[in-house]
Amino acid sequence: MTTWIFTATSRTGQPVDPITKAPTDSVAVYSQADLDRRIEAAKNDPRDLIVDIERID
């Protein structure tokens, strides 16, 4: 099973991590559908996110 680490960082410094309020958050993603959903959501996010996706197996 393919796993990705999805990292989103706000270009404007707004909180991305809902717990620590940090401008960067990472999450493990275990399905292609979930990864695609997160990428699409990031494109439309008002925090102007930079997304990094790292594939880990």
PQR file of N, CA, C, O and H, with PARSE charges and radii, in Angstrom:
ATOM      1  N   MET A   1       0.842  -1.177   0.000 -0.4000 1.5000
ATOM      2  CA  MET A   1       0.000   0.000   0.000 -0.0000 2.0000
ATOM      3  C   MET A   1       0.891   1.245   0.000  0.5500 1.7000
ATOM      4  O   MET A   1       1.838   1.352   0.779 -0.5500 1.4000
ATOM      5  N   THR A   2       0.568   2.162  -0.876 -0.4000 1.5000
ATOM      6  CA  THR A   2       1.313   3.411  -0.972 -0.0000 2.0000
ATOM      7  C   THR A   2       0.846   4.375   0.105  0.5500 1.7000
ATOM      8  O   THR A   2      -0.344   4.486   0.400 -0.5500 1.4000
ATOM      9  H   THR A   2      -0.201   2.075  -1.508  0.4000 1.0000
ATOM     10  N   THR A   3       1.818   5.069   0.682 -0.4000 1.5000
ATOM     11  CA  THR A   3       1.537   6.079   1.688 -0.0000 2.0000
ATOM     12  C   THR A   3       2.259   7.354   1.285  0.5500 1.7000
ATOM     13  O   THR A   3       3.370   7.307   0.758 -0.5500 1.4000
ATOM     14  H   THR A   3       2.785   4.979   0.442  0.4000 1.0000
ATOM     15  N   TRP A   4       1.630   8.484   1.531 -0.4000 1.5000
ATOM     16  CA  TRP A   4       2.222   9.779   1.261 -0.0000 2.0000
ATOM     17  C   TRP A   4       2.241  10.607   2.533  0.5500 1.7000
ATOM     18  O   TRP A   4       1.395  10.437   3.411 -0.5500 1.4000
ATOM     19  H   TRP A   4       0.727   8.522   1.958  0.4000 1.0000
ATOM     20  N   ILE A   5       3.209  11.502   2.624 -0.4000 1.5000
ATOM     21  CA  ILE A   5       3.202  12.541   3.652 -0.0000 2.0000
ATOM     22  C   ILE A   5       2.801  13.833   2.939  0.5500 1.7000
ATOM     23  O   ILE A   5       3.502  14.313   2.048 -0.5500 1.4000
ATOM     24  H   ILE A   5       3.896  11.640   1.911  0.4000 1.0000
ATOM     25  N   PHE A   6       1.681  14.370   3.342 -0.4000 1.5000
ATOM     26  CA  PHE A   6       1.123  15.587   2.758 -0.0000 2.0000
ATOM     27  C   PHE A   6       1.424  16.729   3.717  0.5500 1.7000
ATOM     28  O   PHE A   6       0.973  16.716   4.862 -0.5500 1.4000
ATOM     29  H   PHE A   6       1.111  13.980   4.065  0.4000 1.0000
ATOM     30  N   THR A   7       2.183  17.715   3.255 -0.4000 1.5000
ATOM     31  CA  THR A   7       2.542  18.863   4.088 -0.0000 2.0000
ATOM     32  C   THR A   7       1.991  20.129   3.440  0.5500 1.7000
ATOM     33  O   THR A   7       2.204  20.377   2.253 -0.5500 1.4000
ATOM     34  H   THR A   7       2.549  17.726   2.324  0.4000 1.0000
ATOM     35  N   ALA A   8       1.291  20.915   4.226 -0.4000 1.5000
ATOM     36  CA  ALA A   8       0.750  22.187   3.758 -0.0000 2.0000
ATOM     37  C   ALA A   8       1.332  23.309   4.611  0.5500 1.7000
ATOM     38  O   ALA A   8       1.370  23.228   5.839 -0.5500 1.4000
ATOM     39  H   ALA A   8       1.118  20.714   5.190  0.4000 1.0000
ATOM     40  N   THR A   9       1.779  24.349   3.930 -0.4000 1.5000
ATOM     41  CA  THR A   9       2.342  25.519   4.602 -0.0000 2.0000
ATOM     42  C   THR A   9       1.655  26.769   4.062  0.5500 1.7000
ATOM     43  O   THR A   9       1.536  26.945   2.850 -0.5500 1.4000
ATOM     44  H   THR A   9       1.748  24.414   2.932  0.4000 1.0000
ATOM     45  N   SER A  10       1.213  27.621   4.952 -0.4000 1.5000
ATOM     46  CA  SER A  10       0.562  28.870   4.563 -0.0000 2.0000
ATOM     47  C   SER A  10       1.620  29.892   4.147  0.5500 1.7000
ATOM     48  O   SER A  10       2.547  30.178   4.905 -0.5500 1.4000
ATOM     49  H   SER A  10       1.310  27.478   5.937  0.4000 1.0000
ATOM     50  N   ARG A  11       1.480  30.430   2.956 -0.4000 1.5000
ATOM     51  CA  ARG A  11       2.403  31.483   2.478 -0.0000 2.0000
ATOM     52  C   ARG A  11       2.230  32.774   3.274  0.5500 1.7000
ATOM     53  O   ARG A  11       3.142  33.598   3.345 -0.5500 1.4000
ATOM     54  H   ARG A  11       0.727  30.198   2.340  0.4000 1.0000
ATOM     55  N   THR A  12       1.048  32.939   3.872 -0.4000 1.5000
ATOM     56  CA  THR A  12       0.753  34.176   4.593 -0.0000 2.0000
ATOM     57  C   THR A  12       0.968  34.045   6.092  0.5500 1.7000
ATOM     58  O   THR A  12       0.741  34.999   6.837 -0.5500 1.4000
ATOM     59  H   THR A  12       0.307  32.270   3.814  0.4000 1.0000
ATOM     60  N   GLY A  13       1.409  32.856   6.546 -0.4000 1.5000
ATOM     61  CA  GLY A  13       1.676  32.657   7.964 -0.0000 2.0000
ATOM     62  C   GLY A  13       0.451  32.334   8.798  0.5500 1.7000
ATOM     63  O   GLY A  13       0.540  32.267  10.024 -0.5500 1.4000
ATOM     64  H   GLY A  13       1.594  32.082   5.941  0.4000 1.0000
ATOM     65  N   GLN A  14      -0.684  32.134   8.161 -0.4000 1.5000
ATOM     66  CA  GLN A  14      -1.897  31.797   8.896 -0.0000 2.0000
ATOM     67  C   GLN A  14      -1.806  30.376   9.452  0.5500 1.7000
ATOM     68  O   GLN A  14      -1.106  29.540   8.882 -0.5500 1.4000
ATOM     69  H   GLN A  14      -0.757  32.189   7.165  0.4000 1.0000
ATOM     70  N   PRO A  15      -2.485  30.095  10.529 -0.5600 1.5000
ATOM     71  CA  PRO A  15      -2.447  28.750  11.120  0.2800 2.0000
ATOM     72  C   PRO A  15      -2.991  27.689  10.162  0.5500 1.7000
ATOM     73  O   PRO A  15      -4.030  27.875   9.529 -0.5500 1.4000
ATOM     74  N   VAL A  16      -2.271  26.582  10.072 -0.4000 1.5000
ATOM     75  CA  VAL A  16      -2.711  25.424   9.296 -0.0000 2.0000
ATOM     76  C   VAL A  16      -2.971  24.255  10.242  0.5500 1.7000
ATOM     77  O   VAL A  16      -3.920  23.494  10.052 -0.5500 1.4000
ATOM     78  H   VAL A  16      -1.427  26.431  10.587  0.4000 1.0000
ATOM     79  N   ASP A  17      -2.126  24.118  11.259 -0.4000 1.5000
ATOM     80  CA  ASP A  17      -2.304  23.058  12.257 -0.0000 2.0000
ATOM     81  C   ASP A  17      -3.367  23.522  13.250  0.5500 1.7000
ATOM     82  O   ASP A  17      -3.176  24.529  13.931 -0.5500 1.4000
ATOM     83  H   ASP A  17      -1.356  24.736  11.413  0.4000 1.0000
ATOM     84  N   PRO A  18      -4.490  22.795  13.340 -0.5600 1.5000
ATOM     85  CA  PRO A  18      -5.573  23.252  14.211  0.2800 2.0000
ATOM     86  C   PRO A  18      -5.260  23.148  15.705  0.5500 1.7000
ATOM     87  O   PRO A  18      -5.932  23.787  16.515 -0.5500 1.4000
ATOM     88  N   ILE A  19      -4.273  22.371  16.076 -0.4000 1.5000
ATOM     89  CA  ILE A  19      -3.956  22.199  17.501 -0.0000 2.0000
ATOM     90  C   ILE A  19      -2.903  23.203  17.957  0.5500 1.7000
ATOM     91  O   ILE A  19      -3.102  23.911  18.944 -0.5500 1.4000
ATOM     92  H   ILE A  19      -3.727  21.852  15.418  0.4000 1.0000
ATOM     93  N   THR A  20      -1.784  23.265  17.239 -0.4000 1.5000
ATOM     94  CA  THR A  20      -0.690  24.147  17.659 -0.0000 2.0000
ATOM     95  C   THR A  20      -0.772  25.535  17.040  0.5500 1.7000
ATOM     96  O   THR A  20      -0.062  26.451  17.455 -0.5500 1.4000
ATOM     97  H   THR A  20      -1.623  22.690  16.437  0.4000 1.0000
ATOM     98  N   LYS A  21      -1.633  25.685  16.056 -0.4000 1.5000
ATOM     99  CA  LYS A  21      -1.790  26.951  15.311 -0.0000 2.0000
ATOM    100  C   LYS A  21      -0.545  27.297  14.493  0.5500 1.7000
ATOM    101  O   LYS A  21      -0.354  28.455  14.120 -0.5500 1.4000
ATOM    102  H   LYS A  21      -2.210  24.941  15.719  0.4000 1.0000
ATOM    103  N   ALA A  22       0.295  26.313  14.213 -0.4000 1.5000
ATOM    104  CA  ALA A  22       1.495  26.522  13.392 -0.0000 2.0000
ATOM    105  C   ALA A  22       1.086  26.744  11.933  0.5500 1.7000
ATOM    106  O   ALA A  22       0.033  26.265  11.510 -0.5500 1.4000
ATOM    107  H   ALA A  22       0.139  25.372  14.516  0.4000 1.0000
ATOM    108  N   PRO A  23       1.906  27.467  11.159 -0.5600 1.5000
ATOM    109  CA  PRO A  23       1.582  27.716   9.761  0.2800 2.0000
ATOM    110  C   PRO A  23       1.883  26.524   8.846  0.5500 1.7000
ATOM    111  O   PRO A  23       1.686  26.616   7.635 -0.5500 1.4000
ATOM    112  N   THR A  24       2.353  25.416   9.408 -0.4000 1.5000
ATOM    113  CA  THR A  24       2.652  24.197   8.647 -0.0000 2.0000
ATOM    114  C   THR A  24       2.057  23.001   9.361  0.5500 1.7000
ATOM    115  O   THR A  24       2.064  22.926  10.590 -0.5500 1.4000
ATOM    116  H   THR A  24       2.513  25.341  10.392  0.4000 1.0000
ATOM    117  N   ASP A  25       1.535  22.056   8.566 -0.4000 1.5000
ATOM    118  CA  ASP A  25       1.017  20.815   9.133 -0.0000 2.0000
ATOM    119  C   ASP A  25       1.283  19.681   8.155  0.5500 1.7000
ATOM    120  O   ASP A  25       1.215  19.864   6.940 -0.5500 1.4000
ATOM    121  H   ASP A  25       1.530  22.117   7.568  0.4000 1.0000
ATOM    122  N   SER A  26       1.585  18.511   8.697 -0.4000 1.5000
ATOM    123  CA  SER A  26       1.820  17.312   7.892 -0.0000 2.0000
ATOM    124  C   SER A  26       0.897  16.205   8.371  0.5500 1.7000
ATOM    125  O   SER A  26       0.568  16.108   9.554 -0.5500 1.4000
ATOM    126  H   SER A  26       1.640  18.362   9.684  0.4000 1.0000
ATOM    127  N   VAL A  27       0.488  15.370   7.417 -0.4000 1.5000
ATOM    128  CA  VAL A  27      -0.393  14.251   7.736 -0.0000 2.0000
ATOM    129  C   VAL A  27      -0.050  13.093   6.808  0.5500 1.7000
ATOM    130  O   VAL A  27       0.297  13.301   5.645 -0.5500 1.4000
ATOM    131  H   VAL A  27       0.755  15.449   6.457  0.4000 1.0000
ATOM    132  N   ALA A  28      -0.150  11.871   7.329 -0.4000 1.5000
ATOM    133  CA  ALA A  28       0.028  10.683   6.498 -0.0000 2.0000
ATOM    134  C   ALA A  28      -1.276  10.425   5.747  0.5500 1.7000
ATOM    135  O   ALA A  28      -2.363  10.506   6.319 -0.5500 1.4000
ATOM    136  H   ALA A  28      -0.432  11.702   8.273  0.4000 1.0000
ATOM    137  N   VAL A  29      -1.151  10.116   4.471 -0.4000 1.5000
ATOM    138  CA  VAL A  29      -2.314   9.849   3.625 -0.0000 2.0000
ATOM    139  C   VAL A  29      -2.159   8.443   3.063  0.5500 1.7000
ATOM    140  O   VAL A  29      -1.105   8.090   2.535 -0.5500 1.4000
ATOM    141  H   VAL A  29      -0.268  10.050   4.006  0.4000 1.0000
ATOM    142  N   TYR A  30      -3.217   7.643   3.179 -0.4000 1.5000
ATOM    143  CA  TYR A  30      -3.132   6.227   2.839 -0.0000 2.0000
ATOM    144  C   TYR A  30      -3.894   5.816   1.588  0.5500 1.7000
ATOM    145  O   TYR A  30      -3.846   4.649   1.200 -0.5500 1.4000
ATOM    146  H   TYR A  30      -4.074   7.930   3.608  0.4000 1.0000
ATOM    147  N   SER A  31      -4.597   6.747   0.947 -0.4000 1.5000
ATOM    148  CA  SER A  31      -5.310   6.383  -0.281 -0.0000 2.0000
ATOM    149  C   SER A  31      -5.169   7.487  -1.319  0.5500 1.7000
ATOM    150  O   SER A  31      -5.035   8.664  -0.985 -0.5500 1.4000
ATOM    151  H   SER A  31      -4.637   7.695   1.263  0.4000 1.0000
ATOM    152  N   GLN A  32      -5.202   7.085  -2.577 -0.4000 1.5000
ATOM    153  CA  GLN A  32      -5.111   8.052  -3.673 -0.0000 2.0000
ATOM    154  C   GLN A  32      -6.291   9.014  -3.648  0.5500 1.7000
ATOM    155  O   GLN A  32      -6.129  10.206  -3.912 -0.5500 1.4000
ATOM    156  H   GLN A  32      -5.311   6.129  -2.848  0.4000 1.0000
ATOM    157  N   ALA A  33      -7.477   8.502  -3.332 -0.4000 1.5000
ATOM    158  CA  ALA A  33      -8.668   9.358  -3.284 -0.0000 2.0000
ATOM    159  C   ALA A  33      -8.523  10.438  -2.212  0.5500 1.7000
ATOM    160  O   ALA A  33      -8.879  11.592  -2.446 -0.5500 1.4000
ATOM    161  H   ALA A  33      -7.609   7.534  -3.118  0.4000 1.0000
ATOM    162  N   ASP A  34      -8.007  10.074  -1.048 -0.4000 1.5000
ATOM    163  CA  ASP A  34      -7.803  11.055   0.020 -0.0000 2.0000
ATOM    164  C   ASP A  34      -6.746  12.074  -0.385  0.5500 1.7000
ATOM    165  O   ASP A  34      -6.903  13.268  -0.127 -0.5500 1.4000
ATOM    166  H   ASP A  34      -7.718   9.136  -0.858  0.4000 1.0000
ATOM    167  N   LEU A  35      -5.678  11.614  -1.014 -0.4000 1.5000
ATOM    168  CA  LEU A  35      -4.630  12.527  -1.475 -0.0000 2.0000
ATOM    169  C   LEU A  35      -5.199  13.523  -2.487  0.5500 1.7000
ATOM    170  O   LEU A  35      -4.954  14.726  -2.388 -0.5500 1.4000
ATOM    171  H   LEU A  35      -5.551  10.645  -1.223  0.4000 1.0000
ATOM    172  N   ASP A  36      -5.958  13.015  -3.460 -0.4000 1.5000
ATOM    173  CA  ASP A  36      -6.571  13.888  -4.465 -0.0000 2.0000
ATOM    174  C   ASP A  36      -7.503  14.906  -3.830  0.5500 1.7000
ATOM    175  O   ASP A  36      -7.527  16.066  -4.241 -0.5500 1.4000
ATOM    176  H   ASP A  36      -6.157  12.039  -3.541  0.4000 1.0000
ATOM    177  N   ARG A  37      -8.273  14.482  -2.827 -0.4000 1.5000
ATOM    178  CA  ARG A  37      -9.191  15.399  -2.133 -0.0000 2.0000
ATOM    179  C   ARG A  37      -8.427  16.510  -1.420  0.5500 1.7000
ATOM    180  O   ARG A  37      -8.825  17.674  -1.459 -0.5500 1.4000
ATOM    181  H   ARG A  37      -8.253  13.540  -2.493  0.4000 1.0000
ATOM    182  N   ARG A  38      -7.330  16.141  -0.770 -0.4000 1.5000
ATOM    183  CA  ARG A  38      -6.526  17.130  -0.049 -0.0000 2.0000
ATOM    184  C   ARG A  38      -5.854  18.116  -1.000  0.5500 1.7000
ATOM    185  O   ARG A  38      -5.777  19.308  -0.702 -0.5500 1.4000
ATOM    186  H   ARG A  38      -7.007  15.195  -0.738  0.4000 1.0000
ATOM    187  N   ILE A  39      -5.373  17.633  -2.129 -0.4000 1.5000
ATOM    188  CA  ILE A  39      -4.753  18.521  -3.123 -0.0000 2.0000
ATOM    189  C   ILE A  39      -5.775  19.512  -3.650  0.5500 1.7000
ATOM    190  O   ILE A  39      -5.490  20.705  -3.756 -0.5500 1.4000
ATOM    191  H   ILE A  39      -5.436  16.665  -2.371  0.4000 1.0000
ATOM    192  N   GLU A  40      -6.958  19.028  -3.978 -0.4000 1.5000
ATOM    193  CA  GLU A  40      -8.013  19.905  -4.486 -0.0000 2.0000
ATOM    194  C   GLU A  40      -8.426  20.932  -3.438  0.5500 1.7000
ATOM    195  O   GLU A  40      -8.632  22.101  -3.764 -0.5500 1.4000
ATOM    196  H   GLU A  40      -7.189  18.059  -3.891  0.4000 1.0000
ATOM    197  N   ALA A  41      -8.548  20.510  -2.194 -0.4000 1.5000
ATOM    198  CA  ALA A  41      -8.916  21.438  -1.127 -0.0000 2.0000
ATOM    199  C   ALA A  41      -7.835  22.507  -0.936  0.5500 1.7000
ATOM    200  O   ALA A  41      -8.150  23.671  -0.690 -0.5500 1.4000
ATOM    201  H   ALA A  41      -8.381  19.560  -1.929  0.4000 1.0000
ATOM    202  N   ALA A  42      -6.581  22.120  -1.047 -0.4000 1.5000
ATOM    203  CA  ALA A  42      -5.481  23.078  -0.874 -0.0000 2.0000
ATOM    204  C   ALA A  42      -5.483  24.135  -1.979  0.5500 1.7000
ATOM    205  O   ALA A  42      -5.140  25.292  -1.735 -0.5500 1.4000
ATOM    206  H   ALA A  42      -6.325  21.174  -1.247  0.4000 1.0000
ATOM    207  N   LYS A  43      -5.867  23.739  -3.186 -0.4000 1.5000
ATOM    208  CA  LYS A  43      -5.919  24.698  -4.306 -0.0000 2.0000
ATOM    209  C   LYS A  43      -6.909  25.819  -4.033  0.5500 1.7000
ATOM    210  O   LYS A  43      -6.707  26.952  -4.468 -0.5500 1.4000
ATOM    211  H   LYS A  43      -6.145  22.800  -3.384  0.4000 1.0000
ATOM    212  N   ASN A  44      -7.978  25.502  -3.312 -0.4000 1.5000
ATOM    213  CA  ASN A  44      -9.038  26.477  -3.057 -0.0000 2.0000
ATOM    214  C   ASN A  44      -8.982  27.087  -1.662  0.5500 1.7000
ATOM    215  O   ASN A  44      -9.887  27.825  -1.273 -0.5500 1.4000
ATOM    216  H   ASN A  44      -8.142  24.581  -2.958  0.4000 1.0000
ATOM    217  N   ASP A  45      -7.944  26.792  -0.916 -0.4000 1.5000
ATOM    218  CA  ASP A  45      -7.840  27.269   0.458 -0.0000 2.0000
ATOM    219  C   ASP A  45      -7.442  28.746   0.488  0.5500 1.7000
ATOM    220  O   ASP A  45      -6.499  29.134  -0.203 -0.5500 1.4000
ATOM    221  H   ASP A  45      -7.208  26.193  -1.232  0.4000 1.0000
ATOM    222  N   PRO A  46      -8.127  29.571   1.260 -0.5600 1.5000
ATOM    223  CA  PRO A  46      -7.824  31.006   1.300  0.2800 2.0000
ATOM    224  C   PRO A  46      -6.485  31.345   1.966  0.5500 1.7000
ATOM    225  O   PRO A  46      -6.045  32.492   1.900 -0.5500 1.4000
ATOM    226  N   ARG A  47      -5.832  30.369   2.606 -0.4000 1.5000
ATOM    227  CA  ARG A  47      -4.554  30.643   3.266 -0.0000 2.0000
ATOM    228  C   ARG A  47      -3.383  30.607   2.294  0.5500 1.7000
ATOM    229  O   ARG A  47      -2.235  30.757   2.714 -0.5500 1.4000
ATOM    230  H   ARG A  47      -6.189  29.436   2.660  0.4000 1.0000
ATOM    231  N   ASP A  48      -3.649  30.411   0.994 -0.4000 1.5000
ATOM    232  CA  ASP A  48      -2.607  30.385  -0.039 -0.0000 2.0000
ATOM    233  C   ASP A  48      -1.521  29.371   0.328  0.5500 1.7000
ATOM    234  O   ASP A  48      -0.399  29.745   0.669 -0.5500 1.4000
ATOM    235  H   ASP A  48      -4.581  30.289   0.653  0.4000 1.0000
ATOM    236  N   LEU A  49      -1.868  28.093   0.255 -0.4000 1.5000
ATOM    237  CA  LEU A  49      -1.005  27.030   0.738 -0.0000 2.0000
ATOM    238  C   LEU A  49       0.037  26.577  -0.283  0.5500 1.7000
ATOM    239  O   LEU A  49      -0.225  26.497  -1.483 -0.5500 1.4000
ATOM    240  H   LEU A  49      -2.779  27.789  -0.021  0.4000 1.0000
ATOM    241  N   ILE A  50       1.203  26.290   0.230 -0.4000 1.5000
ATOM    242  CA  ILE A  50       2.236  25.574  -0.510 -0.0000 2.0000
ATOM    243  C   ILE A  50       2.113  24.125  -0.070  0.5500 1.7000
ATOM    244  O   ILE A  50       2.102  23.836   1.126 -0.5500 1.4000
ATOM    245  H   ILE A  50       1.416  26.354   1.205  0.4000 1.0000
ATOM    246  N   VAL A  51       2.020  23.211  -1.030 -0.4000 1.5000
ATOM    247  CA  VAL A  51       1.836  21.799  -0.712 -0.0000 2.0000
ATOM    248  C   VAL A  51       3.064  21.015  -1.133  0.5500 1.7000
ATOM    249  O   VAL A  51       3.594  21.208  -2.228 -0.5500 1.4000
ATOM    250  H   VAL A  51       2.029  23.446  -2.002  0.4000 1.0000
ATOM    251  N   ASP A  52       3.510  20.131  -0.257 -0.4000 1.5000
ATOM    252  CA  ASP A  52       4.603  19.215  -0.560 -0.0000 2.0000
ATOM    253  C   ASP A  52       4.078  17.802  -0.311  0.5500 1.7000
ATOM    254  O   ASP A  52       3.480  17.522   0.728 -0.5500 1.4000
ATOM    255  H   ASP A  52       3.079  19.974   0.632  0.4000 1.0000
ATOM    256  N   ILE A  53       4.312  16.924  -1.277 -0.4000 1.5000
ATOM    257  CA  ILE A  53       3.864  15.545  -1.149 -0.0000 2.0000
ATOM    258  C   ILE A  53       5.073  14.633  -1.291  0.5500 1.7000
ATOM    259  O   ILE A  53       5.785  14.669  -2.294 -0.5500 1.4000
ATOM    260  H   ILE A  53       4.797  17.152  -2.121  0.4000 1.0000
ATOM    261  N   GLU A  54       5.288  13.821  -0.276 -0.4000 1.5000
ATOM    262  CA  GLU A  54       6.410  12.877  -0.280 -0.0000 2.0000
ATOM    263  C   GLU A  54       5.824  11.466  -0.246  0.5500 1.7000
ATOM    264  O   GLU A  54       5.056  11.117   0.651 -0.5500 1.4000
ATOM    265  H   GLU A  54       4.709  13.792   0.539  0.4000 1.0000
ATOM    266  N   ARG A  55       6.201  10.666  -1.241 -0.4000 1.5000
ATOM    267  CA  ARG A  55       5.737   9.280  -1.275 -0.0000 2.0000
ATOM    268  C   ARG A  55       6.655   8.424  -0.424  0.5500 1.7000
ATOM    269  O   ARG A  55       7.875   8.444  -0.589 -0.5500 1.4000
ATOM    270  H   ARG A  55       6.824  10.950  -1.970  0.4000 1.0000
ATOM    271  N   ILE A  56       6.057   7.672   0.486 -0.4000 1.5000
ATOM    272  CA  ILE A  56       6.809   6.713   1.282 -0.0000 2.0000
ATOM    273  C   ILE A  56       6.104   5.371   1.158  0.5500 1.7000
ATOM    274  O   ILE A  56       4.875   5.317   1.124 -0.5500 1.4000
ATOM    275  H   ILE A  56       5.066   7.655   0.620  0.4000 1.0000
ATOM    276  N   ASP A  57       6.856   4.306   1.090 -0.4000 1.5000
ATOM    277  CA  ASP A  57       6.242   2.973   0.922 -0.0000 2.0000
ATOM    278  C   ASP A  57       6.546   2.094   2.087  0.5500 1.7000
ATOM    279  O   ASP A  57       6.114   0.942   2.120 -0.5500 1.4000
ATOM    280  H   ASP A  57       7.855   4.349   1.118  0.4000 1.0000
TER
END
